[in-house]
């Protein structure tokens, strides 16, 4: 058996396995949230405890989580400002030096 024949046979076998798997997946019923018994929820961004979907900010009622979230948000806002401010200053300096 040549290398070409072995590759063709392996490709045919793989394609058949893929078709079989796809057919099984189509036939399988999807697991729904109601069937699992878990109500829709999201998780606290600090401790990953389950919280309601409508929780804003996305943290649990723990004071430590709220403080950590506020600290992270402040840091994120400062970083965003720096990411826009520093390139703007660099461009301004480049323009001023070229004049």
N, CA, C and O atoms as CSV, one atom per row, in Angstrom:
chain,resi,resn,atom,element,x,y,z
A,1,UNK,N,N,0.851,-1.168,0.000
A,1,UNK,CA,C,0.000,0.000,0.000
A,1,UNK,C,C,0.901,1.237,0.000
A,1,UNK,O,O,1.818,1.349,0.813
A,2,UNK,N,N,0.631,2.144,-0.905
A,2,UNK,CA,C,1.470,3.330,-1.015
A,2,UNK,C,C,1.080,4.363,0.038
A,2,UNK,O,O,0.032,4.264,0.676
A,3,UNK,N,N,1.933,5.336,0.198
A,3,UNK,CA,C,1.682,6.411,1.172
A,3,UNK,C,C,0.411,7.168,0.816
A,3,UNK,O,O,-0.364,7.539,1.697
A,4,UNK,N,N,0.201,7.395,-0.457
A,4,UNK,CA,C,-0.986,8.106,-0.923
A,4,UNK,C,C,-2.256,7.332,-0.544
A,4,UNK,O,O,-3.236,7.933,-0.104
A,5,UNK,N,N,-2.243,6.027,-0.709
A,5,UNK,CA,C,-3.402,5.200,-0.358
A,5,UNK,C,C,-3.670,5.230,1.144
A,5,UNK,O,O,-4.823,5.304,1.570
A,6,UNK,N,N,-2.597,5.171,1.953
A,6,UNK,CA,C,-2.772,5.220,3.416
A,6,UNK,C,C,-3.359,6.551,3.848
A,6,UNK,O,O,-4.229,6.594,4.719
A,7,UNK,N,N,-2.891,7.644,3.244
A,7,UNK,CA,C,-3.427,8.966,3.597
A,7,UNK,C,C,-4.894,9.063,3.197
A,7,UNK,O,O,-5.709,9.575,3.963
A,8,UNK,N,N,-5.236,8.582,2.020
A,8,UNK,CA,C,-6.628,8.618,1.568
A,8,UNK,C,C,-7.521,7.789,2.477
A,8,UNK,O,O,-8.633,8.203,2.804
A,9,UNK,N,N,-7.040,6.618,2.888
A,9,UNK,CA,C,-7.820,5.754,3.777
A,9,UNK,C,C,-8.021,6.412,5.133
A,9,UNK,O,O,-9.111,6.352,5.702
A,10,UNK,N,N,-6.954,7.048,5.657
A,10,UNK,CA,C,-7.060,7.738,6.951
A,10,UNK,C,C,-8.018,8.913,6.859
A,10,UNK,O,O,-8.786,9.155,7.791
A,11,UNK,N,N,-7.986,9.649,5.750
A,11,UNK,CA,C,-8.895,10.784,5.573
A,11,UNK,C,C,-10.339,10.314,5.503
A,11,UNK,O,O,-11.227,10.943,6.079
A,12,UNK,N,N,-10.575,9.223,4.806
A,12,UNK,CA,C,-11.927,8.656,4.705
A,12,UNK,C,C,-12.426,8.219,6.075
A,12,UNK,O,O,-13.579,8.466,6.428
A,13,UNK,N,N,-11.552,7.566,6.849
A,13,UNK,CA,C,-11.922,7.112,8.187
A,13,UNK,C,C,-12.231,8.313,9.092
A,13,UNK,O,O,-13.205,8.283,9.844
A,14,UNK,N,N,-11.415,9.358,9.024
A,14,UNK,CA,C,-11.628,10.548,9.851
A,14,UNK,C,C,-12.932,11.240,9.474
A,14,UNK,O,O,-13.675,11.687,10.348
A,15,UNK,N,N,-13.212,11.330,8.176
A,15,UNK,CA,C,-14.451,11.960,7.731
A,15,UNK,C,C,-15.658,11.172,8.228
A,15,UNK,O,O,-16.654,11.761,8.647
A,16,UNK,N,N,-15.574,9.848,8.183
A,16,UNK,CA,C,-16.677,9.022,8.669
A,16,UNK,C,C,-16.884,9.216,10.165
A,16,UNK,O,O,-18.020,9.295,10.632
A,17,UNK,N,N,-15.795,9.294,10.913
A,17,UNK,CA,C,-15.911,9.526,12.359
A,17,UNK,C,C,-16.530,10.890,12.639
A,17,UNK,O,O,-17.350,11.022,13.547
A,18,UNK,N,N,-16.148,11.899,11.873
A,18,UNK,CA,C,-16.703,13.241,12.064
A,18,UNK,C,C,-18.195,13.254,11.763
A,18,UNK,O,O,-18.969,13.880,12.486
A,19,UNK,N,N,-18.603,12.569,10.705
A,19,UNK,CA,C,-20.034,12.489,10.374
A,19,UNK,C,C,-20.805,11.784,11.478
A,19,UNK,O,O,-21.893,12.224,11.849
A,20,UNK,N,N,-20.261,10.702,12.005
A,20,UNK,CA,C,-20.925,9.974,13.083
A,20,UNK,C,C,-21.066,10.833,14.335
A,20,UNK,O,O,-22.120,10.854,14.971
A,21,UNK,N,N,-20.009,11.531,14.676
A,21,UNK,CA,C,-20.044,12.399,15.853
A,21,UNK,C,C,-21.053,13.517,15.676
A,21,UNK,O,O,-21.803,13.824,16.603
A,22,UNK,N,N,-21.086,14.131,14.504
A,22,UNK,CA,C,-22.046,15.202,14.245
A,22,UNK,C,C,-23.468,14.684,14.332
A,22,UNK,O,O,-24.346,15.366,14.862
A,23,UNK,N,N,-23.707,13.484,13.819
A,23,UNK,CA,C,-25.049,12.901,13.881
A,23,UNK,C,C,-25.457,12.637,15.325
A,23,UNK,O,O,-26.606,12.870,15.699
A,24,UNK,N,N,-24.520,12.151,16.138
A,24,UNK,CA,C,-24.835,11.916,17.560
A,24,UNK,C,C,-25.138,13.228,18.272
A,24,UNK,O,O,-26.065,13.293,19.080
A,25,UNK,N,N,-24.368,14.271,17.983
A,25,UNK,CA,C,-24.587,15.558,18.643
A,25,UNK,C,C,-25.921,16.170,18.255
A,25,UNK,O,O,-26.591,16.785,19.085
A,26,UNK,N,N,-26.310,16.006,16.999
A,26,UNK,CA,C,-27.610,16.535,16.568
A,26,UNK,C,C,-28.745,15.815,17.273
A,26,UNK,O,O,-29.753,16.433,17.616
A,27,UNK,N,N,-28.593,14.523,17.491
A,27,UNK,CA,C,-29.636,13.729,18.126
A,27,UNK,C,C,-29.739,13.949,19.614
A,27,UNK,O,O,-30.799,13.741,20.205
A,28,UNK,N,N,-28.647,14.369,20.227
A,28,UNK,CA,C,-28.626,14.562,21.678
A,28,UNK,C,C,-29.388,15.826,22.035
A,28,UNK,O,O,-29.218,16.863,21.394
A,29,UNK,N,N,-30.219,15.741,23.050
A,29,UNK,CA,C,-30.945,16.931,23.477
A,29,UNK,C,C,-29.994,17.849,24.231
A,29,UNK,O,O,-29.167,17.402,25.026
A,30,UNK,N,N,-30.127,19.108,23.969
A,30,UNK,CA,C,-29.279,20.092,24.632
A,30,UNK,C,C,-29.691,20.229,26.092
A,30,UNK,O,O,-30.876,20.212,26.422
A,31,UNK,N,N,-28.711,20.363,26.944
A,31,UNK,CA,C,-28.983,20.518,28.370
A,31,UNK,C,C,-29.390,21.951,28.631
A,31,UNK,O,O,-28.606,22.869,28.388
A,32,UNK,N,N,-30.561,22.154,29.106
A,32,UNK,CA,C,-31.060,23.504,29.339
A,32,UNK,C,C,-30.866,23.894,30.796
A,32,UNK,O,O,-30.613,23.059,31.664
A,33,UNK,N,N,-30.992,25.173,31.026
A,33,UNK,CA,C,-30.841,25.689,32.378
A,33,UNK,C,C,-31.938,25.151,33.286
A,33,UNK,O,O,-31.687,24.819,34.444
A,34,UNK,N,N,-33.150,25.067,32.760
A,34,UNK,CA,C,-34.249,24.585,33.596
A,34,UNK,C,C,-34.077,23.107,33.948
A,34,UNK,O,O,-34.487,22.673,35.024
A,35,UNK,N,N,-33.478,22.343,33.053
A,35,UNK,CA,C,-33.282,20.921,33.323
A,35,UNK,C,C,-32.205,20.709,34.374
A,35,UNK,O,O,-32.256,19.731,35.120
A,36,UNK,N,N,-31.229,21.610,34.447
A,36,UNK,CA,C,-30.143,21.434,35.411
A,36,UNK,C,C,-30.541,21.909,36.806
A,36,UNK,O,O,-29.886,21.555,37.787
A,37,UNK,N,N,-31.603,22.702,36.908
A,37,UNK,CA,C,-32.066,23.163,38.206
A,37,UNK,C,C,-31.338,24.390,38.723
A,37,UNK,O,O,-31.551,24.793,39.867
A,38,UNK,N,N,-30.476,24.998,37.899
A,38,UNK,CA,C,-29.733,26.186,38.315
A,38,UNK,C,C,-30.372,27.401,37.662
A,38,UNK,O,O,-30.533,27.447,36.443
A,39,UNK,N,N,-30.736,28.385,38.477
A,39,UNK,CA,C,-31.351,29.577,37.924
A,39,UNK,C,C,-30.282,30.438,37.243
A,39,UNK,O,O,-29.108,30.355,37.604
A,40,UNK,N,N,-30.665,31.252,36.275
A,40,UNK,CA,C,-29.697,32.112,35.592
A,40,UNK,C,C,-29.043,33.072,36.580
A,40,UNK,O,O,-29.721,33.683,37.406
A,41,UNK,N,N,-27.741,33.197,36.492
A,41,UNK,CA,C,-27.001,34.065,37.399
A,41,UNK,C,C,-25.681,34.473,36.771
A,41,UNK,O,O,-25.316,33.969,35.709
A,42,UNK,N,N,-24.972,35.371,37.411
A,42,UNK,CA,C,-23.616,35.717,37.036
A,42,UNK,C,C,-22.754,35.583,38.274
A,42,UNK,O,O,-23.253,35.211,39.336
A,43,UNK,N,N,-21.485,35.875,38.159
A,43,UNK,CA,C,-20.595,35.662,39.284
A,43,UNK,C,C,-19.893,36.948,39.679
A,43,UNK,O,O,-19.614,37.805,38.841
A,44,UNK,N,N,-19.614,37.067,40.963
A,44,UNK,CA,C,-18.875,38.201,41.504
A,44,UNK,C,C,-17.505,38.244,40.825
A,44,UNK,O,O,-16.849,37.212,40.688
A,45,UNK,N,N,-17.076,39.430,40.402
A,45,UNK,CA,C,-15.808,39.548,39.695
A,45,UNK,C,C,-14.611,39.392,40.617
A,45,UNK,O,O,-13.482,39.276,40.140
A,46,UNK,N,N,-14.828,39.387,41.919
A,46,UNK,CA,C,-13.722,39.260,42.872
A,46,UNK,C,C,-13.642,37.840,43.411
A,46,UNK,O,O,-12.607,37.185,43.281
A,47,UNK,N,N,-14.725,37.356,44.016
A,47,UNK,CA,C,-14.678,36.045,44.680
A,47,UNK,C,C,-15.405,34.945,43.899
A,47,UNK,O,O,-15.377,33.786,44.314
A,48,UNK,N,N,-16.044,35.274,42.796
A,48,UNK,CA,C,-16.745,34.331,41.925
A,48,UNK,C,C,-17.958,33.670,42.582
A,48,UNK,O,O,-18.374,32.589,42.164
A,49,UNK,N,N,-18.519,34.298,43.592
A,49,UNK,CA,C,-19.746,33.782,44.202
A,49,UNK,C,C,-20.925,34.098,43.270
A,49,UNK,O,O,-20.911,35.136,42.609
A,50,UNK,N,N,-21.931,33.241,43.202
A,50,UNK,CA,C,-23.098,33.508,42.352
A,50,UNK,C,C,-23.855,34.747,42.845
A,50,UNK,O,O,-24.099,34.903,44.041
A,51,UNK,N,N,-24.217,35.617,41.910
A,51,UNK,CA,C,-24.984,36.829,42.221
A,51,UNK,C,C,-26.095,36.960,41.192
A,51,UNK,O,O,-26.033,36.320,40.142
A,52,UNK,N,N,-27.115,37.775,41.465
A,52,UNK,CA,C,-28.212,37.949,40.501
A,52,UNK,C,C,-27.717,38.567,39.190
A,52,UNK,O,O,-26.682,39.232,39.158
A,53,UNK,N,N,-28.463,38.340,38.124
A,53,UNK,CA,C,-28.098,38.893,36.817
A,53,UNK,C,C,-28.091,40.412,36.807
A,53,UNK,O,O,-27.290,41.029,36.105
A,54,UNK,N,N,-28.977,41.011,37.581
A,54,UNK,CA,C,-29.128,42.463,37.544
A,54,UNK,C,C,-28.194,43.200,38.500
A,54,UNK,O,O,-28.308,44.417,38.646
A,55,UNK,N,N,-27.285,42.498,39.147
A,55,UNK,CA,C,-26.374,43.130,40.108
A,55,UNK,C,C,-25.447,44.093,39.369
A,55,UNK,O,O,-24.767,43.710,38.418
A,56,UNK,N,N,-25.430,45.340,39.818
A,56,UNK,CA,C,-24.553,46.344,39.225
A,56,UNK,C,C,-23.998,47.204,40.335
A,56,UNK,O,O,-24.784,47.900,40.978
A,57,UNK,N,N,-22.758,47.213,40.602
A,57,UNK,CA,C,-21.642,46.566,39.920
A,57,UNK,C,C,-21.659,45.054,40.162
A,57,UNK,O,O,-22.312,44.581,41.092
A,58,UNK,N,N,-20.947,44.303,39.331
A,58,UNK,CA,C,-21.033,42.840,39.419
A,58,UNK,C,C,-20.219,42.249,40.565
A,58,UNK,O,O,-19.287,41.476,40.346
A,59,UNK,N,N,-20.584,42.623,41.788
A,59,UNK,CA,C,-19.915,42.087,42.976
A,59,UNK,C,C,-20.972,41.641,43.973
A,59,UNK,O,O,-22.116,42.094,43.931
A,60,UNK,N,N,-20.573,40.744,44.872
A,60,UNK,CA,C,-21.505,40.275,45.897
A,60,UNK,C,C,-21.628,41.344,46.984
A,60,UNK,O,O,-21.059,42.428,46.856
A,61,UNK,N,N,-22.358,41.046,48.035
A,61,UNK,CA,C,-22.612,42.036,49.082
A,61,UNK,C,C,-21.474,42.137,50.097
A,61,UNK,O,O,-21.558,42.922,51.042
A,62,UNK,N,N,-20.424,41.361,49.915
A,62,UNK,CA,C,-19.282,41.404,50.826
A,62,UNK,C,C,-18.544,42.742,50.676
A,62,UNK,O,O,-18.259,43.174,49.559
A,63,UNK,N,N,-18.239,43.392,51.803
A,63,UNK,CA,C,-17.580,44.697,51.766
A,63,UNK,C,C,-16.178,44.615,51.167
A,63,UNK,O,O,-15.744,45.537,50.476
A,64,UNK,N,N,-15.476,43.527,51.424
A,64,UNK,CA,C,-14.137,43.368,50.868
A,64,UNK,C,C,-14.187,43.295,49.342
A,64,UNK,O,O,-13.328,43.852,48.659
A,65,UNK,N,N,-15.188,42.612,48.821
A,65,UNK,CA,C,-15.342,42.509,47.366
A,65,UNK,C,C,-15.656,43.874,46.759
A,65,UNK,O,O,-15.131,44.232,45.704
A,66,UNK,N,N,-16.519,44.629,47.439
A,66,UNK,CA,C,-16.859,45.965,46.945
A,66,UNK,C,C,-15.638,46.872,46.945
A,66,UNK,O,O,-15.425,47.616,45.987
A,67,UNK,N,N,-14.833,46.823,48.002
A,67,UNK,CA,C,-13.630,47.646,48.071
A,67,UNK,C,C,-12.621,47.250,46.997
A,67,UNK,O,O,-12.013,48.110,46.358
A,68,UNK,N,N,-12.448,45.946,46.804
A,68,UNK,CA,C,-11.515,45.470,45.781
A,68,UNK,C,C,-11.986,45.875,44.398
A,68,UNK,O,O,-11.179,46.266,43.555
A,69,UNK,N,N,-13.291,45.786,44.158
A,69,UNK,CA,C,-13.831,46.174,42.855
A,69,UNK,C,C,-13.627,47.664,42.610
A,69,UNK,O,O,-13.232,48.063,41.515
A,70,UNK,N,N,-13.895,48.493,43.626
A,70,UNK,CA,C,-13.700,49.938,43.474
A,70,UNK,C,C,-12.236,50.263,43.191
A,70,UNK,O,O,-11.934,51.116,42.357
A,71,UNK,N,N,-11.338,49.585,43.883
A,71,UNK,CA,C,-9.904,49.801,43.674
A,71,UNK,C,C,-9.505,49.415,42.243
A,71,UNK,O,O,-8.761,50.144,41.587
A,72,UNK,N,N,-9.997,48.280,41.768
A,72,UNK,CA,C,-9.693,47.829,40.404
A,72,UNK,C,C,-10.261,48.784,39.360
A,72,UNK,O,O,-9.607,49.074,38.358
A,73,UNK,N,N,-11.476,49.272,39.594
A,73,UNK,CA,C,-12.088,50.205,38.652
A,73,UNK,C,C,-11.295,51.503,38.570
A,73,UNK,O,O,-11.080,52.031,37.480
A,74,UNK,N,N,-10.861,52.019,39.719
A,74,UNK,CA,C,-10.047,53.232,39.723
A,74,UNK,C,C,-8.743,53.025,38.971
A,74,UNK,O,O,-8.325,53.884,38.194
A,75,UNK,N,N,-8.110,51.900,39.197
A,75,UNK,CA,C,-6.866,51.580,38.506
A,75,UNK,C,C,-7.093,51.450,37.008
A,75,UNK,O,O,-6.275,51.914,36.213
A,76,UNK,N,N,-8.192,50.827,36.620
A,76,UNK,CA,C,-8.504,50.671,35.200
A,76,UNK,C,C,-8.750,52.021,34.533
A,76,UNK,O,O,-8.315,52.249,33.405
A,77,UNK,N,N,-9.449,52.916,35.234
A,77,UNK,CA,C,-9.719,54.247,34.684
A,77,UNK,C,C,-8.429,55.048,34.531
A,77,UNK,O,O,-8.239,55.729,33.524
A,78,UNK,N,N,-7.544,54.971,35.522
A,78,UNK,CA,C,-6.257,55.677,35.418
A,78,UNK,C,C,-5.434,55.147,34.250
A,78,UNK,O,O,-4.826,55.920,33.510
A,79,UNK,N,N,-5.418,53.845,34.088
A,79,UNK,CA,C,-4.669,53.238,32.993
A,79,UNK,C,C,-5.224,53.686,31.643
A,79,UNK,O,O,-4.465,53.992,30.723
A,80,UNK,N,N,-6.547,53.721,31.531
A,80,UNK,CA,C,-7.166,54.165,30.283
A,80,UNK,C,C,-6.785,55.599,29.962
A,80,UNK,O,O,-6.479,55.922,28.814
A,81,UNK,N,N,-6.800,56.453,30.963
A,81,UNK,CA,C,-6.416,57.854,30.756
A,81,UNK,C,C,-4.955,57.936,30.322
A,81,UNK,O,O,-4.624,58.683,29.401
A,82,UNK,N,N,-4.086,57.180,30.973
A,82,UNK,CA,C,-2.666,57.201,30.613
A,82,UNK,C,C,-2.433,56.684,29.203
A,82,UNK,O,O,-1.576,57.200,28.485
A,83,UNK,N,N,-3.187,55.670,28.804
A,83,UNK,CA,C,-3.011,55.107,27.468
A,83,UNK,C,C,-3.378,56.104,26.378
A,83,UNK,O,O,-2.847,56.021,25.271
A,84,UNK,N,N,-4.272,57.043,26.665
A,84,UNK,CA,C,-4.610,58.083,25.695
A,84,UNK,C,C,-3.744,59.326,25.877
A,84,UNK,O,O,-3.391,59.982,24.898
A,85,UNK,N,N,-3.403,59.652,27.110
A,85,UNK,CA,C,-2.686,60.885,27.393
A,85,UNK,C,C,-1.225,60.834,26.953
A,85,UNK,O,O,-0.748,61.781,26.327
A,86,UNK,N,N,-0.514,59.777,27.255
A,86,UNK,CA,C,0.911,59.704,26.925
A,86,UNK,C,C,1.171,59.735,25.416
A,86,UNK,O,O,2.059,60.472,24.988
A,87,UNK,N,N,0.448,58.978,24.589
A,87,UNK,CA,C,0.672,59.123,23.143
A,87,UNK,C,C,0.304,60.516,22.635
A,87,UNK,O,O,0.949,61.029,21.720
A,88,UNK,N,N,-0.731,61.135,23.222
A,88,UNK,CA,C,-1.108,62.490,22.805
A,88,UNK,C,C,0.024,63.475,23.116
A,88,UNK,O,O,0.328,64.354,22.309
A,89,UNK,N,N,0.640,63.323,24.278
A,89,UNK,CA,C,1.759,64.193,24.634
A,89,UNK,C,C,2.938,63.956,23.694
A,89,UNK,O,O,3.594,64.908,23.270
A,90,UNK,N,N,3.210,62.699,23.368
A,90,UNK,CA,C,4.314,62.374,22.458
A,90,UNK,C,C,4.073,62.967,21.078
A,90,UNK,O,O,4.999,63.500,20.466
A,91,UNK,N,N,2.850,62.883,20.581
A,91,UNK,CA,C,2.522,63.467,19.280
A,91,UNK,C,C,2.638,64.980,19.332
A,91,UNK,O,O,3.154,65.598,18.401
A,92,UNK,N,N,2.162,65.579,20.412
A,92,UNK,CA,C,2.257,67.030,20.571
A,92,UNK,C,C,3.713,67.471,20.589
A,92,UNK,O,O,4.060,68.461,19.945
A,93,UNK,N,N,4.558,66.770,21.299
A,93,UNK,CA,C,5.995,67.119,21.339
A,93,UNK,C,C,6.638,66.943,19.973
A,93,UNK,O,O,7.476,67.752,19.574
A,94,UNK,N,N,6.254,65.892,19.249
A,94,UNK,CA,C,6.812,65.674,17.904
A,94,UNK,C,C,6.399,66.796,16.970
A,94,UNK,O,O,7.203,67.272,16.168
A,95,UNK,N,N,5.152,67.218,17.074
A,95,UNK,CA,C,4.666,68.321,16.214
A,95,UNK,C,C,5.378,69.614,16.590
A,95,UNK,O,O,5.791,70.360,15.702
A,96,UNK,N,N,5.531,69.898,17.872
A,96,UNK,CA,C,6.182,71.134,18.310
A,96,UNK,C,C,7.657,71.165,17.925
A,96,UNK,O,O,8.178,72.225,17.579
A,97,UNK,N,N,8.326,70.043,17.978
A,97,UNK,CA,C,9.748,70.020,17.616
A,97,UNK,C,C,9.931,70.136,16.091
A,97,UNK,O,O,10.965,70.611,15.623
A,98,UNK,N,N,8.934,69.704,15.334
A,98,UNK,CA,C,9.071,69.811,13.882
A,98,UNK,C,C,8.770,71.228,13.381
A,98,UNK,O,O,9.107,71.557,12.244
A,99,UNK,N,N,8.151,72.058,14.194
A,99,UNK,CA,C,7.861,73.444,13.794
A,99,UNK,C,C,8.994,74.346,14.004
A,99,UNK,O,O,8.896,75.538,13.714
